[in-house]
Amino acid sequence: MEVALSRGEMELLERLSSSGGRASVEKLGMDRSRVMALAELLKEKGLLEVSESRRRILKLTERGLKHLREGLPEEKLIGALRERGGRAKISELLSSIDEDELNVAIGEGRRKGLIRVESLNGEILMTLLADEVPERAILNEIALREVEEPEVEQEVLRNLRRRGLVDVEELVGAELLLTQLGLDVISGKVRMVEEVGKLAREIIVTGEWRRKKLKAYDVRARPPLTHPGKPHPYVQFLEEVRDILIGMGFVEVKSPIVESEFWNFDVLFQAQDHPAREVHDSYKVSYPREPADLSKHAELVERIAKTHEDGWITGSKGWGYKWSFEIARRLILRSQTTAASARSLAEGLEVPSKIFAIDKVFRPETPDRTHAVEFHQCEGVVLAEGMNVRHLMGFLAEFSKNLGFNEVKFKPAYFPFTEPSVEAYVKHEGLGWMEIAGSGLFRPEMLIPLGYEYPKVQALAWGIGIGRLAMIRLGLEDIRELHSQSLEYLRRAPLVW
């Protein structure tokens, strides 16, 4: 009888033999991953057994290490009370303990029965009742050695984890044990032959090949599963949308993420007291502190101001208030990609023109399955003569059809800068009909100040919540999953193209 082994397998057997036939992976003095791979091969040949063990070890977090060095908040409180004879006013303690730490210390101190808190003549007084903090001994012990989870009282451990002082790390250990066959190979009772994976030149020239055995290959064995790199499915979808719009003759335009209210709202004839301009519907920015510089657009600013106040020459009565230049200069995070359309129209587009923008917008929404505070919007504008609502619905239907959505529903709607206005809906398998776009024809109060001959020239416009369409295409029921970083999901997600 003989056993064919590679040099690595022979080395592992020899090391294991010198350790008495039984040893943990760490004590063999070889790379762990290499040992485990060789051990698996030797196990298949019946030469050794592998037993795994799992231990849950407590590790100090950064906060735990900080409190180990500086003391826990309740320990600092105990020390401060001792210095004051065991009783003090809360206002006195603030001189020696940070306010945030004092709040934590009071909560922990009351929970553990270390202090008594009472009110006297409008002052909060604290009295020291005990000074033993059970967490201190555990922190010290963890710093000195490996403390396993079962060694610590569960209530104390829960408190340590709740406070973010410790983490539990699972350590997987492996022990190797020679079988009787393995012992026979080591002792020479069973002949050992070196196994090689390929015939190198030296082996052939020296004749060593006669004393070696070629490794057998199982041609039926399946190759290891591989996961090649690929674009994120949502990124692929956005690129597909971009390609479709370019194929329909549209040109992509851009605008800054930090935008002035002038381009985000005022140019769109959205009143300065409109609810969407309050903090609950747009993000004001505190930096940069300087407001937007609109000096290059002085004439347009004047036309927009007059249009808001009395309608200027648009035939409208405007909004009937005193327009504020300061409000228009305020900086916000772009809440709609229509700001990109406004900037492009202000530059003077040729008639006809078709433009689009795919970019992120930001709104203080309450996140749920179909809403997010940060999401992509797809803006489109068709500037031409003789446009009407039927053309608008035709563009949206054609766009949806190119994406594979054959059924689109429309219903009348209201938007400050379009009239008439239309909402578009597409059906989601699990969530039913979902609104995916707000659209309409730009109002004269927007087009005329921008220098276009209205009503001869009309502009069809829409803003598509492209994330909702992606949900339908990718079979998701929660818009937050569009940005998933789960490897399991990303590996099984199909290529969109």
C-alpha positions in Angstrom: 0.0 0.0 0.0 1.2 3.5 -0.8 -0.1 7.0 -0.4 0.7 9.9 -2.9 1.3 13.2 -1.2 2.5 16.6 -2.4 5.4 18.3 -0.7 3.1 20.6 1.2 1.1 17.7 2.5 4.3 16.0 3.6 5.5 19.1 5.4 2.2 19.4 7.2 2.2 15.8 8.3 5.8 16.1 9.6 4.9 19.2 11.6 1.9 17.6 13.0 3.9 14.5 13.9 6.5 16.6 15.8 3.6 18.1 17.7 2.6 14.7 19.0 0.0 14.0 16.3 -2.4 16.7 17.5 -2.1 20.5 17.3 -4.1 23.6 16.7 -3.6 25.4 13.3 -1.9 28.3 15.0 0.8 26.1 16.6 2.0 24.6 13.4 4.0 27.6 12.3 2.5 27.8 8.8 0.1 30.2 7.1 -3.4 29.5 8.3 -5.0 29.5 4.9 -2.3 27.2 3.5 -2.7 24.8 6.4 -6.5 24.6 6.0 -6.2 23.9 2.3 -3.6 21.1 2.9 -5.6 19.7 5.8 -8.7 19.4 3.6 -6.7 17.4 1.1 -5.2 15.1 3.8 -8.7 14.7 5.3 -10.0 13.5 2.0 -7.2 10.9 1.9 -8.0 9.7 5.4 -4.8 10.9 7.0 -6.1 13.4 9.5 -9.3 14.7 11.1 -10.2 18.4 11.5 -12.2 19.6 14.4 -13.5 23.2 14.6 -14.2 25.3 17.7 -15.9 28.6 18.1 -15.3 31.1 20.8 -17.0 34.5 21.4 -14.4 36.9 22.7 -15.1 40.4 24.1 -13.1 43.2 22.5 -13.0 46.8 23.7 -14.3 49.4 21.3 -12.7 52.8 20.8 -15.1 54.2 23.4 -14.3 51.3 25.8 -10.5 52.0 25.5 -11.1 55.7 26.2 -13.1 55.0 29.3 -10.5 52.4 30.3 -7.9 55.1 30.3 -9.9 58.1 31.5 -12.6 56.5 33.7 -16.3 55.8 33.1 -18.6 58.9 33.4 -20.1 57.5 36.6 -16.6 57.0 38.1 -15.9 60.6 37.4 -19.1 61.6 39.1 -18.3 59.4 42.1 -14.8 61.1 42.3 -16.3 64.6 42.1 -18.9 63.8 44.8 -16.2 62.4 47.1 -14.2 65.6 46.7 -17.3 67.5 47.9 -18.0 65.3 50.9 -20.4 62.9 49.1 -23.0 65.6 48.2 -23.1 68.4 45.7 -25.3 70.6 43.5 -25.3 69.8 39.8 -24.1 73.3 39.0 -21.0 72.7 41.1 -20.2 69.4 39.3 -20.3 71.0 35.8 -17.0 72.7 36.6 -15.2 69.3 36.7 -17.3 67.1 34.4 -18.3 67.7 30.8 -22.1 68.2 30.5 -22.6 65.3 28.1 -20.7 63.0 30.4 -22.5 64.3 33.4 -25.9 63.4 31.8 -24.6 59.9 31.1 -23.2 59.6 34.6 -26.4 60.6 36.3 -28.4 58.1 34.2 -26.0 55.2 34.9 -25.6 56.3 38.6 -29.3 56.2 39.2 -29.7 52.9 37.3 -27.1 51.2 39.5 -28.1 52.9 42.8 -24.9 54.8 43.1 -26.5 58.2 43.7 -29.7 59.8 44.9 -31.0 62.8 43.0 -33.3 65.3 44.7 -34.6 68.8 44.3 -34.1 71.3 47.1 -35.1 75.0 46.8 -34.9 74.9 43.0 -31.5 73.2 43.0 -30.7 69.7 41.9 -28.7 67.9 44.5 -26.9 64.6 44.2 -25.8 62.3 47.1 -23.3 59.5 46.8 -24.8 56.1 48.0 -22.2 53.6 46.7 -19.0 53.6 44.7 -18.7 50.1 43.1 -19.0 50.1 39.3 -19.2 46.5 38.0 -18.1 47.5 34.5 -14.7 48.6 35.7 -13.5 45.1 36.7 -14.7 43.7 33.3 -13.0 46.5 31.3 -9.7 45.8 33.2 -10.0 42.1 32.6 -10.7 42.4 28.9 -7.6 44.6 28.6 -5.4 42.0 30.2 -6.6 38.7 28.5 -9.1 37.1 26.2 -12.4 37.1 28.0 -15.1 34.8 26.6 -18.7 35.9 26.5 -20.0 33.2 28.9 -17.6 34.5 31.6 -19.5 37.8 32.0 -22.8 38.1 33.7 -25.4 38.7 31.0 -26.9 41.8 32.5 -23.5 43.5 32.8 -22.6 42.4 29.2 -25.9 43.8 27.9 -25.1 47.1 29.6 -21.6 47.2 28.2 -22.8 46.5 24.6 -25.7 49.0 25.0 -23.2 51.7 25.9 -20.9 50.8 23.0 -18.0 49.8 25.3 -17.4 46.3 24.0 -18.0 44.2 20.9 -18.3 40.5 20.6 -15.9 38.8 18.2 -16.3 35.2 17.1 -13.0 33.3 16.8 -13.0 30.1 14.8 -10.3 27.7 15.8 -9.3 24.4 14.2 -7.4 21.4 15.6 -5.8 18.8 13.5 -5.5 15.1 14.6 -3.6 12.4 12.8 -5.7 9.3 12.1 -4.3 5.7 12.3 -3.5 5.8 8.6 -1.7 9.1 9.1 0.4 7.6 11.9 1.2 4.6 9.7 2.4 6.9 6.9 4.6 8.9 9.4 6.1 5.8 10.9 6.8 4.3 7.5 4.4 1.3 7.7 2.6 2.8 4.7 4.8 3.9 1.8 4.7 7.6 1.0 5.2 8.7 -2.7 5.6 12.3 -3.7 2.9 13.6 -5.9 3.5 16.3 -8.5 1.0 18.4 -10.5 3.2 18.7 -13.6 6.3 17.3 -15.1 9.0 20.0 -14.9 12.1 19.8 -17.1 14.4 18.9 -14.2 12.2 16.0 -13.2 12.4 14.5 -16.7 16.1 15.1 -17.2 17.2 13.7 -13.9 14.8 10.7 -14.2 13.1 11.7 -10.9 9.7 11.2 -12.7 10.1 7.4 -12.2 9.9 7.9 -8.4 7.1 10.3 -8.4 3.4 10.1 -9.1 1.4 12.5 -11.3 -1.6 14.0 -9.6 -4.9 12.7 -10.9 -7.4 15.3 -12.3 -11.1 14.8 -12.2 -12.2 16.2 -15.6 -15.9 16.1 -14.4 -15.2 18.5 -11.5 -17.0 21.8 -11.8 -14.8 24.9 -11.8 -15.0 27.2 -8.7 -17.9 29.7 -8.8 -16.6 33.2 -9.9 -18.4 36.5 -9.7 -16.9 38.8 -12.3 -17.1 42.6 -11.8 -20.1 44.4 -13.4 -21.8 47.8 -13.1 -24.3 48.3 -10.3 -27.8 47.4 -11.8 -29.1 50.8 -11.0 -26.2 52.5 -12.7 -26.8 50.3 -15.7 -30.5 51.3 -15.8 -29.6 55.0 -15.7 -27.2 54.5 -18.6 -29.9 52.8 -20.5 -32.3 55.7 -19.9 -29.5 58.1 -21.1 -29.0 56.1 -24.3 -32.7 56.0 -25.0 -33.1 59.8 -24.7 -30.0 60.4 -26.8 -31.5 58.0 -29.4 -34.7 60.1 -29.3 -32.6 63.2 -30.3 -32.2 64.8 -26.8 -29.0 66.5 -25.7 -27.9 66.1 -22.0 -27.5 69.3 -19.9 -26.2 69.8 -16.3 -26.6 72.1 -13.4 -24.8 72.4 -10.0 -26.0 70.4 -7.0 -25.8 73.5 -4.7 -28.2 75.8 -6.5 -29.7 79.3 -5.9 -33.4 79.6 -5.3 -33.4 81.9 -8.4 -32.8 79.0 -10.8 -34.5 76.3 -8.7 -37.7 78.3 -8.1 -37.9 81.9 -9.3 -37.2 81.4 -13.0 -39.9 78.6 -12.9 -42.5 81.1 -11.7 -42.7 79.4 -8.3 -43.8 82.0 -5.7 -41.4 82.9 -3.0 -44.0 82.1 -0.4 -44.8 78.7 -2.0 -44.8 75.9 0.7 -42.2 73.9 -1.4 -39.7 76.7 -0.7 -39.9 76.3 3.1 -37.4 74.2 4.9 -39.6 71.1 5.0 -39.4 70.8 1.2 -35.8 71.9 0.4 -32.4 71.8 2.1 -30.9 75.2 2.9 -27.1 75.2 3.0 -25.1 76.9 5.7 -21.9 76.7 3.7 -20.9 78.5 1.6 -22.2 81.4 3.6 -22.1 83.8 0.7 -25.3 84.0 -1.4 -25.4 83.3 -5.1 -23.9 85.8 -7.5 -26.5 86.8 -10.0 -24.8 89.9 -11.4 -24.3 88.3 -14.8 -28.0 87.8 -15.2 -29.1 91.3 -14.1 -31.6 91.8 -16.9 -33.2 88.4 -16.4 -33.4 89.0 -12.7 -35.3 92.3 -13.4 -37.7 90.5 -15.8 -38.3 87.7 -13.3 -39.0 90.2 -10.5 -41.6 92.1 -12.6 -43.2 88.8 -13.7 -43.6 87.7 -10.1 -44.9 91.1 -8.9 -47.4 92.0 -11.6 -47.0 89.6 -14.5 -44.8 92.1 -16.6 -45.8 91.6 -20.3 -46.9 88.0 -20.0 -50.6 88.7 -19.7 -50.6 87.4 -16.2 -51.3 89.3 -12.9 -48.2 87.7 -11.3 -48.3 86.7 -7.7 -49.0 90.2 -6.4 -46.2 90.6 -3.8 -42.9 92.4 -3.5 -40.3 90.0 -5.0 -37.2 89.6 -2.8 -33.7 89.6 -4.4 -32.2 88.2 -1.2 -34.5 85.2 -1.1 -33.6 84.5 -4.8 -29.9 84.5 -3.9 -30.2 81.9 -1.1 -28.4 78.6 -1.7 -30.1 75.2 -1.4 -29.5 71.7 -2.5 -31.1 71.3 -5.9 -34.6 70.0 -5.3 -35.5 69.4 -9.0 -33.6 69.0 -12.3 -35.9 71.6 -13.8 -33.2 74.0 -12.6 -30.9 72.5 -15.3 -33.6 73.2 -17.9 -34.1 76.8 -16.7 -30.3 77.5 -17.0 -30.2 76.0 -20.5 -33.3 77.9 -21.7 -31.8 81.2 -20.3 -28.7 80.6 -22.5 -31.0 80.8 -25.6 -31.8 77.4 -27.1 -32.5 77.1 -30.8 -36.0 76.4 -31.8 -36.6 73.4 -32.1 -34.4 71.8 -29.3 -34.7 68.7 -27.1 -32.7 68.6 -23.8 -32.6 66.3 -20.8 -30.9 65.9 -17.5 -30.4 62.9 -15.2 -29.1 63.9 -11.9 -29.6 63.7 -8.1 -32.0 65.9 -6.3 -32.6 66.4 -2.6 -35.8 66.8 -0.6 -36.6 66.4 3.1 -39.0 63.5 2.5 -40.0 60.9 5.1 -38.2 57.8 3.7 -40.5 54.9 2.9 -40.8 52.3 0.1 -41.4 54.9 -2.6 -39.7 58.0 -1.2 -36.1 59.0 -0.4 -34.4 62.2 0.7 -31.8 61.8 -2.1 -32.9 60.4 -5.5 -32.4 60.7 -9.3 -34.7 62.7 -11.4 -34.9 62.6 -15.2 -35.9 66.0 -16.7 -36.8 66.5 -20.3 -37.8 69.5 -22.4 -38.9 69.8 -26.0 -38.8 73.4 -27.3 -40.7 73.8 -30.6 -43.5 75.5 -32.4 -47.0 74.1 -32.3 -46.6 71.8 -29.3 -49.6 70.6 -27.2 -50.5 68.1 -24.5 -51.0 65.3 -27.0 -47.4 65.7 -28.1 -46.3 65.6 -24.4 -48.2 62.4 -23.6 -46.8 60.9 -26.9 -43.2 61.6 -25.8 -43.8 60.1 -22.4 -45.5 57.0 -23.8 -42.7 56.5 -26.4 -40.1 56.9 -23.7 -41.8 54.4 -21.4 -42.3 51.9 -24.3 -38.6 52.1 -25.1 -37.9 51.1 -21.5 -40.3 48.2 -21.7 -43.4 49.7 -20.1 -46.2 49.4 -22.5 -49.1 50.7 -20.3 -49.0 54.3 -19.1 -51.8 56.2 -17.5 -52.3 60.0 -17.4 -54.4 62.3 -15.3 -54.6 66.1 -14.9 -52.5 67.7 -12.2 -51.2 71.1 -11.0 -47.7 72.4 -11.0 -46.7 76.1 -10.5 -44.7 76.4 -13.7 -46.7 74.3 -16.2 -50.2 74.7 -17.6 -51.9 72.4 -18.5 -50.2 69.8 -16.3 -50.3 66.0 -16.4 -49.2 63.2 -14.1 -48.0 59.9 -15.5 -48.4 56.5 -13.9 -46.9 53.0 -14.5 -48.0 49.8 -12.8 -45.7 48.0 -10.3 -46.4 44.3 -9.8 -46.5 44.6 -6.0 -47.4 48.2 -5.3 -49.9 48.9 -8.0 -50.0 52.1 -10.1 -47.2 54.5 -9.2 -46.8 58.1 -10.1 -43.5 58.3 -12.1 -43.7 61.8 -13.7 -45.0 65.3 -13.3 -45.3 67.1 -16.7 -46.9 69.9 -18.6 -46.3 72.9 -20.9 -44.2 75.7 -19.5 -46.3 78.7 -18.6 -45.9 82.0 -20.4 -44.7 83.6 -17.1 -41.6 81.3 -17.5 -41.0 81.3 -21.2 -41.5 85.0 -22.1 -39.0 86.3 -19.5 -36.5 83.9 -20.9 -36.8 85.5 -24.3 -39.1 83.0 -26.2 -41.9 84.0 -28.5 -44.9 82.6 -26.7 -47.5 81.2 -27.7 -45.8 80.5 -31.1 -43.0 78.6 -29.3 -44.1 76.1 -26.7 -42.0 73.9 -24.3 -43.1 70.4 -23.2 -41.5 69.5 -19.9 -41.4 66.5 -17.6 -39.6 65.4 -14.4 -39.5 61.6 -14.1 -38.8 59.9 -10.7 -36.5 57.5 -12.5 -35.8 55.5 -9.3 -39.4 54.3 -9.3 -39.1 53.1 -12.9 -35.9 51.3 -11.9 -37.8 49.6 -9.0 -40.3 48.1 -11.5 -37.6 47.1 -14.0 -35.4 45.5 -11.3 -38.3 43.9 -9.4 -37.8 45.8 -6.1 -40.5 46.9 -3.7 -38.4 49.4 -1.7 -36.7 52.4 -3.4 -33.9 52.2 -0.8 -32.8 48.9 -2.3 -31.7 50.7 -5.4 -28.5 51.7 -3.6 -27.9 48.2 -2.0 -24.4 47.2 -1.3 -25.4 43.6 -0.4 -23.0 41.3 -2.3 -25.6 38.6 -2.4 -28.1 40.9 -4.2 -25.4 42.4 -6.5 -24.1 39.0 -7.6 -27.6 37.7 -8.6 -28.8 40.9 -10.1 -29.1 40.5 -13.8 -27.3 42.7 -16.4 -29.9 45.2 -17.5 -28.4 45.5 -21.0 
